[in-house]
Amino acid sequence: MPQVFSHTTVLLEEAVTSLVTDPSGFYVDGTFGRGGHSERILRELDAQGRLMAIDKDPEAIAHARERFADEPRFSICHGSFSELDRFVADAGMTGKVSGILLDLGVSSPQLDDPERGFSFLNDGPLDMRMDTSSGESAAEWINRAPEEEIADVIYHYGEERFSRRMAKAIVAAREEEPITTTARLSKIIAEANPRWEKGKNPATRAFQGIRIHVNRELEDIEQVLEKSLEALAIGGHLVVISFHSLEDRLVKRFIRKYVKGDEHLPPGIPVTDDMLNQRLNSGGKAIKASKAEVDANPRSRSAVMRVAVKKA
Ligand SMILES: C[S@@+](CC[C@H](N)C(=O)[O-])C[C@H]1O[C@@H](n2cnc3c(N)ncnc32)[C@H](O)[C@@H]1O
């Protein structure tokens, strides 16, 4: 029997309570995963409410089609949430979306299934793509990229200080034989890491960096945040859950930029609200998982949720 991998939804109540303000509204779940948030959103909506979900991962799409086959208020789109403008325009809802939810990063089924190639714990083909139907796999990239590019990715996206040594070891190893499995890559990286942190796999940071690069994760986030401004209705809520500081920094900066507005207007001219481009109100302080949630689901430990409300 095929193994079933499940996902425990993080900040479920908090996210849905912040998101749904109008039960008859049109909502977007930009990261369907296994539908934990989607299911809860649908429960909050009345017969007029609609939910459009998006995911890059064909397995998530198949799951959505099966799970919500009999749910007329639900639709699913395959692609990146960075294409939000197109998906929302196709639904005729530009400027009319009541709320957008983004629960960033990878799902547990992606991490836990060795065949997806994200895991340094279980051996599998070195893939790491959320969208297995397009783009370059981790193996394709790692066997062709220049040493310096590999080092930069591991340093910037993995925040790994031994990135140069690791990139050097990867390039030396691939000259002997192409690197095609997660176990081999993890071993090469671990051997190049001179300082193993207690309780942390020595390849953790490097794997995170490579995953972020292969999936263009930060570029996609920057794009969807900007595009949410045109998609949302006035008063619509943007709710974003991040799992590491690189993601959260982008979200925090984006909200701050549009709450404060343009601070660099030429001096000496009367400034109108329009010119300031203040398009968001802050939805309050960042929210973290409760102790009870962290005890029940350790993955929620690093989750940070931020909320913003479209103002203009
Ligand atoms: C943390 S999981 C979401 C879990 C979901 N909220 C649930 O409760 O089941 C993140 C999901 O977002 C998807 N994803 C990540 N980045 C994406 C992007 N740029 N565009 C579309 N989907 C993306 C991943 O494929 C994954 O399925």
The ligand as an SDF file (V2000), in Angstrom:
LIG
                    3D

 27 29  0  0  0  0  0  0  0  0999 V2000
    3.1300   24.8740    4.6500 C   0  0  0  0  0  0  0  0  0  0  0  0
    2.3420   24.1330    3.2890 S   0  0  0  0  0  0  0  0  0  0  0  0
    0.6760   24.6950    3.4330 C   0  0  0  0  0  0  0  0  0  0  0  0
   -0.1630   23.8290    4.3110 C   0  0  0  0  0  0  0  0  0  0  0  0
   -1.6370   24.1570    4.3210 C   0  0  0  0  0  0  0  0  0  0  0  0
   -1.8960   25.4790    4.8580 N   0  0  0  0  0  0  0  0  0  0  0  0
   -2.4170   23.1260    5.0920 C   0  0  0  0  0  0  0  0  0  0  0  0
   -2.9630   23.4540    6.1430 O   0  0  0  0  0  0  0  0  0  0  0  0
   -2.4750   21.9810    4.6430 O   0  0  0  0  0  0  0  0  0  0  0  0
    2.9200   25.0840    1.9450 C   0  0  0  0  0  0  0  0  0  0  0  0
    2.3460   24.6840    0.5940 C   0  0  0  0  0  0  0  0  0  0  0  0
    2.5150   25.8070   -0.2560 O   0  0  0  0  0  0  0  0  0  0  0  0
    2.9890   25.3940   -1.5000 C   0  0  0  0  0  0  0  0  0  0  0  0
    3.7880   26.5060   -2.0300 N   0  0  0  0  0  0  0  0  0  0  0  0
    4.9430   27.0090   -1.5500 C   0  0  0  0  0  0  0  0  0  0  0  0
    5.3590   28.0310   -2.2950 N   0  0  0  0  0  0  0  0  0  0  0  0
    4.4350   28.2030   -3.2720 C   0  0  0  0  0  0  0  0  0  0  0  0
    4.3020   29.1040   -4.3560 C   0  0  0  0  0  0  0  0  0  0  0  0
    5.2190   30.0120   -4.6180 N   0  0  0  0  0  0  0  0  0  0  0  0
    3.2030   29.0040   -5.1200 N   0  0  0  0  0  0  0  0  0  0  0  0
    2.2590   28.0570   -4.8780 C   0  0  0  0  0  0  0  0  0  0  0  0
    2.3450   27.1610   -3.8840 N   0  0  0  0  0  0  0  0  0  0  0  0
    3.4190   27.2230   -3.0870 C   0  0  0  0  0  0  0  0  0  0  0  0
    3.7850   24.1360   -1.2450 C   0  0  0  0  0  0  0  0  0  0  0  0
    3.7970   23.3220   -2.4000 O   0  0  0  0  0  0  0  0  0  0  0  0
    3.0120   23.5170   -0.0790 C   0  0  0  0  0  0  0  0  0  0  0  0
    2.0620   22.6090   -0.5590 O   0  0  0  0  0  0  0  0  0  0  0  0
  1  2  1  0
  2  3  1  0
  2 10  1  0
  3  4  1  0
  4  5  1  0
  5  6  1  0
  5  7  1  0
  7  8  2  0
  7  9  1  0
 10 11  1  0
 11 12  1  0
 11 26  1  0
 12 13  1  0
 13 14  1  0
 13 24  1  0
 14 15  1  0
 14 23  1  0
 15 16  2  0
 16 17  1  0
 17 18  1  0
 17 23  2  0
 18 19  1  0
 18 20  2  0
 20 21  1  0
 21 22  2  0
 22 23  1  0
 24 25  1  0
 24 26  1  0
 26 27  1  0
M  CHG  2   2   1   9  -1
M  END
$$$$
